[in-house]
Amino acid sequence: MGKVYLIGAGPGAADLITLRGARLLQQADAVLYDALVQPELLALVNPSARLIAAGKRCNKLSTNQMFINKMLVDAARHNKLVVRLKGGDPMIFGRAQEELAALQAAGIEYEVVPGITSAVAAAAELGVSLTQRGLSRNVVFITPRVGDKEAVSDWVQSVLAADTAVLYMAFGLSAEISAALMQRGMPGDTPAAIIGNVSLPNMKKTFTSLAQLPDAAKDVGMPALIVLGEVLRDQLQNNWLASIEQSAAVA
């Protein structure tokens, strides 16, 4: 049997993959890749390797997770070095545990190669540290989405308890998120940011408030992250002042 490497592709830009991940792509015999993996990154793959699409996209035609598990096991039985290329970091909202369990059950050796998760890349692009001395001592990575047959999660309480929150797979739920958090006591003027296609040329970002989140989300494409917390206050204020100055200059 071959060995499987679960590799984090990073947030999008091809050059944000780790050196170890890039080296393994060049050695791979087969690569099962996510839908969000960019063509520029696939160009690094060994030319003789077999490329297998194994993507999952919200509200779009996706590959069933059980079928992905089976493809992964089958690939390891017929190839020496198999890469499972996953967007961001494999261990953050990547369903990696299900794939690792399938490999373990089949007696297949594996290794996880970490990647840059989207929240970290978003902080870099926004120019805002998710943790700041005296202001934010904790960060929660969370998703409000609940899959079929999954128990409902009280994600609202987790966000309320955190100094800074980064919401994954939340873009299409901006109205629900805003309403649920304000209903449970989060102020409507809580600073927020939405960033789509982080690290890519078509990236869009905007600073807003919790109350204005649904309207602001209309100008940002998917996939996108939502960031909430006082760490964004200065950037939100600066953007507001800049927009006023720009309006005055046009007038």
C-alpha positions in Angstrom: 0.0 0.0 0.0 1.0 3.6 -0.6 1.1 6.4 1.9 -1.4 9.3 1.9 -0.5 12.9 2.7 -3.3 15.3 3.7 -1.9 18.6 2.7 -3.2 22.1 3.4 -3.3 24.0 0.2 -3.6 27.3 2.0 -6.2 30.1 1.6 -6.0 30.4 -2.2 -2.8 31.9 -3.6 -0.5 29.1 -4.9 2.6 30.5 -3.2 1.1 30.2 0.2 1.4 26.4 0.4 4.2 25.2 2.6 7.5 24.1 1.1 6.9 20.5 2.4 3.5 20.5 0.7 4.9 21.8 -2.6 7.7 19.2 -2.6 5.2 16.3 -2.0 3.0 17.6 -4.9 6.0 17.3 -7.1 6.5 13.6 -6.0 2.9 12.5 -6.0 1.5 9.6 -8.1 -2.1 10.7 -7.5 -3.7 13.9 -6.2 -7.3 14.2 -4.9 -8.0 18.0 -4.8 -10.7 20.2 -3.4 -12.9 22.5 -5.4 -11.2 25.6 -4.1 -7.7 24.6 -5.1 -6.4 27.0 -7.7 -5.1 25.9 -11.1 -1.8 27.6 -10.4 -1.3 25.3 -7.5 -2.2 22.2 -9.5 0.5 23.2 -12.0 3.0 22.2 -9.3 1.9 18.6 -9.4 4.1 15.9 -10.9 3.1 15.9 -14.6 2.7 12.1 -14.6 0.4 12.2 -11.5 -3.3 11.4 -11.8 -5.5 14.4 -10.9 -8.8 13.5 -9.2 -11.4 16.2 -8.4 -12.9 15.6 -5.0 -14.4 18.9 -4.2 -17.3 20.0 -2.0 -19.0 23.4 -2.5 -21.8 24.9 -0.5 -25.1 24.7 -2.4 -23.4 23.3 -5.4 -22.9 19.9 -6.9 -20.3 18.2 -4.7 -18.6 14.9 -4.2 -20.1 12.8 -1.4 -17.8 12.4 1.6 -18.1 8.7 1.7 -17.2 8.4 -1.9 -14.2 10.7 -1.3 -13.1 8.3 1.5 -13.4 5.4 -0.9 -11.5 7.1 -3.7 -8.7 7.9 -1.2 -8.4 4.3 0.0 -8.5 3.0 -3.6 -5.8 5.5 -4.7 -3.5 4.4 -1.8 -3.9 0.8 -2.9 -2.7 1.5 -6.4 -0.1 4.3 -5.9 3.0 4.8 -3.8 2.5 8.4 -2.9 -1.0 9.9 -2.7 -1.9 13.5 -1.9 -5.2 14.7 -0.6 -5.0 18.4 -1.3 -7.4 20.4 1.0 -8.1 24.1 1.0 -6.8 26.0 4.0 -5.6 23.7 6.7 -6.8 20.1 6.6 -7.7 20.1 10.3 -9.9 23.2 10.3 -13.4 22.6 8.9 -11.9 20.2 6.3 -13.6 16.9 7.4 -10.1 15.5 7.7 -11.1 13.3 10.6 -13.5 11.3 8.5 -10.8 10.7 5.9 -8.2 9.8 8.5 -10.6 7.3 10.0 -11.2 5.7 6.6 -7.4 5.4 6.1 -6.9 3.9 9.6 -9.7 1.4 9.0 -8.0 0.3 5.8 -4.6 0.0 7.4 -3.1 2.8 5.2 -0.3 5.0 6.5 -0.9 8.7 6.4 0.7 12.1 7.4 -0.9 15.5 7.8 0.9 18.5 6.4 -0.5 21.7 7.9 -1.5 24.7 5.8 -2.5 28.3 6.3 -6.1 28.5 7.4 -8.3 31.2 5.8 -8.8 33.1 9.1 -5.0 33.7 9.4 -4.8 34.9 5.8 -7.8 37.1 6.3 -6.2 38.8 9.3 -3.1 39.5 7.2 -5.2 41.0 4.3 -7.3 43.1 6.7 -4.2 44.4 8.5 -5.7 43.4 11.8 -4.3 41.1 14.4 -6.9 38.7 15.7 -5.3 38.9 19.2 -4.3 42.2 20.7 -2.9 42.9 24.1 -5.5 44.1 26.5 -8.3 43.9 23.9 -8.5 40.3 22.5 -7.1 37.4 24.4 -9.0 34.7 22.6 -10.3 33.8 19.1 -13.0 31.4 18.1 -13.1 29.8 14.7 -16.7 28.7 14.1 -19.3 27.9 11.5 -23.1 28.4 11.9 -23.8 25.8 9.3 -25.1 22.4 10.4 -25.0 19.4 8.1 -27.7 16.8 7.5 -28.3 14.6 10.6 -26.0 16.8 12.7 -26.9 18.1 16.1 -27.7 21.8 16.3 -24.8 23.9 17.6 -25.2 26.9 19.9 -22.7 28.9 17.8 -24.2 32.1 19.0 -23.0 31.5 22.6 -19.5 30.7 21.4 -19.3 34.0 19.5 -20.7 36.0 22.4 -18.1 34.4 24.7 -15.1 35.2 22.4 -13.1 38.5 22.1 -12.8 37.9 18.4 -14.7 35.5 16.2 -14.1 34.3 12.7 -17.1 32.6 11.0 -16.4 30.1 8.3 -18.9 29.0 5.6 -21.1 31.9 6.8 -21.4 34.2 3.8 -24.9 33.2 2.7 -26.1 33.5 6.3 -25.1 37.1 7.0 -28.7 38.2 7.7 -29.4 35.3 10.1 -26.0 35.8 11.8 -26.7 39.5 12.4 -30.2 38.9 13.7 -29.3 36.0 15.9 -26.3 37.8 17.6 -28.2 41.0 18.2 -31.2 39.1 19.6 -28.9 37.5 22.1 -27.4 40.8 23.2 -24.4 41.6 20.9 -24.5 45.4 20.1 -25.4 46.3 16.5 -22.3 48.6 16.3 -19.9 45.7 16.9 -17.2 46.0 14.3 -17.3 43.4 11.5 -15.4 42.6 8.3 -16.2 40.4 5.4 -13.5 39.2 3.1 -14.0 37.0 0.0 -11.5 35.1 -2.1 -8.8 35.9 0.4 -5.2 36.1 -1.0 -6.4 35.9 -4.6 -6.4 38.7 -7.2 -10.2 39.0 -7.1 -10.3 39.4 -3.4 -12.8 41.8 -1.9 -13.0 43.1 1.6 -15.2 45.5 3.5 -15.4 46.8 7.1 -18.9 47.3 8.5 -20.9 46.7 11.7 -22.9 43.8 12.9 -26.2 45.6 12.1 -25.1 46.4 8.5 -23.6 43.0 7.8 -26.4 41.8 5.4 -26.1 44.9 3.2 -22.3 44.8 3.2 -22.2 41.2 2.2 -23.9 42.0 -1.1 -20.6 43.5 -2.4 -18.4 40.5 -1.5 -18.2 37.3 -3.4 -18.0 33.7 -2.2 -16.1 32.0 -0.6 -15.9 34.5 2.2 -15.2 34.8 5.9 -16.9 37.0 8.5 -14.8 38.5 11.3 -16.3 40.1 14.4 -14.7 41.9 17.3 -13.3 45.1 18.8 -9.9 44.4 17.1 -11.6 45.8 14.0 -12.7 49.1 15.5 -9.7 51.2 14.4 -9.9 49.9 10.8 -13.6 50.5 10.7 -13.2 54.1 11.9 -10.4 54.8 9.4 -12.5 53.4 6.5 -15.4 55.5 7.6 -13.3 58.7 7.7 -11.7 57.9 4.3 -15.2 57.4 2.7 -16.3 60.8 4.1 -13.1 62.5 2.7 -13.6 60.8 -0.7 -17.3 61.9 -0.8 -16.3 65.5 0.0 -13.6 65.5 -2.7 -16.1 64.3 -5.3 -18.6 66.9 -4.2 
